[in-house]
Amino acid sequence: MAVVRLEMPPHWKTPRPKGLRLFSGIKATLFQMLCAASFGQSTLDDIWNTCNSGEGSEMAFKATITNMAARTGTTNIVGGLLLATTAVFLSTDPPINSINWLAPFPYVCLFFSFAFALGGLFEGTIQVVVLSSLRMDYFLKDLTKSRARLCCVLFLVSWPMLAIGLSTIVFAAGIFIAALLSVNKIFVASAAALFALQFTIGVIKIWSFDGHLWILKNFLPNPAAKQSPS
């Protein structure tokens, strides 16, 4: 028997450019980033096809949710390690005087890193419990029945990863600033070199994994949209 696939609702699709290209590009990029952080894809096509794959859709959906729960569990482990690390830095004096992460600005960065890690770990723990009992019909009919509810779900699902990522970035910024404020030129040069290295790696990752460059496409003019219908 042929499987009848339902068409994806409009609010599941990436927002189309309307008005100013900048604002519409930002909106589309944020939506795609939430999709990528939640389901590992820049669109919701895969999860929609999974939910409409016929008789085995419930099992396929359950497998997808199980993988998401496992990924969240891994994120929680990283968050726990980061939480312990920031707690040590916040409560320990520097072993040498050349670098001082207890200075006001680096200490604030470490504090926010601790807060993000704690929040991400807390939300991630709740998420693992919720995902283990999530049903496909409830996901389709209630949690994602409107654009606002869908975006809220995507944000909650992606928040543990985003929080741990923010915590890592802020933590690195605090240590980097502490190194720049050092009177020892070796620490200053090392911090600058490490920053340049990480920035280069980040650019390479974006270029390598973003094969379709969907982030840039959100801000570039669409030639097809200018063509008049035949």
N, C-alpha and C positions, 0 to 999 in steps of 0.2 A: 504494500500500500504506500502510495506517495505521501511524503510528509508535507503538510501545508504550513508554510512558514509565514508568520504574521509580520507585517511591516513594522519596522522600528518606529516608535512614537517620536514626534518632532522634538520633544524636550529631552530625549536621550541623545540627540545628535549634537555635534559641535555647533555652537552659535554662529550664524552666518554674519558676515560683515554688514553693518547698517550704520549710516551716518559717517562720522569721522572714523577713518581707518585705524587711528591710534587706539581709541577707546574700544572699538570692536575687536582689534587685534589683542589687546590686553585681556578682554573677556574670554575670547576663544583660547588664548594661551593658558589662562588660569584653569579653565575647564579641562583642557587636555592634560595639564600637569596633575590635576586631581585624579583624572582617569588613570594616568601612568602610575601615580603613587598608590592607587587603590588596587588596580587589576593588572598592572604591568603593561598596559597598552595605552596609546594616546587617544583611542576612541573606545566606545562601549560595544562595538560590533561583535567581538568575540563572546562577551558575556550574554548578549542578546541572542546570538545564535545558539549558545549553550542552553539557554532557557527555552528555545523553540526547536530543539533537535528531535522531537518526536517522543516515542514511548520512553526512551532512556534519558530524557532531559532532566528528570529529578536526580538520577544518579550522577549525571555529568555535572549538574549544579552543585551537588554535595561534594564531589571531588574537587571542584574549583574552590569552594568555601574551605574545605579541609587544607588545601594548599595555602590559602590566604592565612588561615589560623597558624599553620606551621611557620610561615614567613613572619607573622607577627610575633610568634614565640622566639624566633631568632633575633628579631629587633629588640625584644624585651631583655634578652641576654646581653646584647650590646649596651642597652640602656642601663642595665644594672652595673656593668663594668664601668661605664662612664660616670654614673652616679657616685660610685665608690671613689673613683679617681678624683673627681671634683671635690668631694668631701675631704679627701686627704689634703689637697692643695689649699682648701679654705681654712683648714685647721692646723696647718704645719708651717713653721717658719722656713724660709729658704736656707739651704745648707751653706750657701756662700753669699757674700755681699754683692757680687757682680750682677746678680739678677734678683729682682724683688717683685714677686707676683702679688704681694700684699699691699702694693701701692694702690691708691684710690681707683684709678681707671681699670687696671688689670683685675683688681679684686671684684669690681662690679661685674665685669665680663664673666668671671668664674662663678659669681653668685647666680647670674642669669643662666649660665650653662647648667648649674645644679638644678635650678627651677625647671628648665625645659626638660632635662633628663627625668626628673621626678614626675612631672606631668605626663610625659610620654610613656613612662613605665606604668603609671597608674591607669591611663587610658588603654594601653596595650593589654594589660591584665584583664580588664573588663571586656575588651574586644574578643579575646580568645574564648571567654565564656559565652558571649552572645553569639559568635559565629558558629559555635558547636551545635546550637539549637535553632539556627536560622532555616526557615522553610522557604522554598522557591515561590509559592503562591503569595506568601506574605511580603516577600521581597518585591515582587512584580506589582501587586495590587495596592499595597499600602506604602511601603517605604519609598517607592520611586514613581508615585502616581503624578507628580508635578515636578517642574524644574527646580523649585525651591527645596522640596524634600529630597530630590535626587542629589542636589549639590550638598545638602547637609549630610547625607549619608556618605557621599564621597569624601567630604572633609573629615568626618569622624573616623572613617576607615583608614584614611591616609595620615591622620594626625600622629600616631605613634612614630611612623617613619620620619615625618616632617619635624617632629619635636626633637627626636634624637639627632637628626641632621643639623637642626639649628643649634642644639646643644654642643655638637662637635665643632661647628663653625665658630660659635662664640667662645668656646674654650680655647680653640687655636688662636683666636684673635687676642684673647687675654694674655696668653703666653708670648705671642708675637710682640705685643705692645710692651710687655715687661722686658723682653729682650732688646727692643729698640731704645728703651729708657735706660739701658745699662750703660755704665761708664766704660765697660770693656768693649773695645771695638770688635773683638772676635765674635761676641754674641750678636752685635748689630749686623755684622757681615753675614753671619750664619743665618740669622732670621730673614734677612733680605733674600739670600740664596734659596732658602727653603720655601719662602713665599712665591718666588718666581717659578720654582719647580712645581709646586702644587697648582699654581695658576695654569701652567702649561699642560699639566696632566688633565686638569678640568676641561680645558679647551679641546684637547685630543679626544676625551671621552664623549663630549657633546657632539663633536664632528663624526666620530666613529659610530656611535649607537643611534644617533638621530639621522637615519638614512634618508628620510623624506624631508628633513629640515622643516618640520611642521611649525616650529616656533617662528622661523623667519617668514614662512608663507603667510602667517597671520597678519603681517605688517606690510607685505608687498602687494602692489596692485594685482588684481586678477584680470588678465586679458579676456578670459571667457565671459566675464560679467559685462564687459563693454560691448560685446558683439550683439547686434540686434537679432531677435529670433527670425528665422527664415519662414 
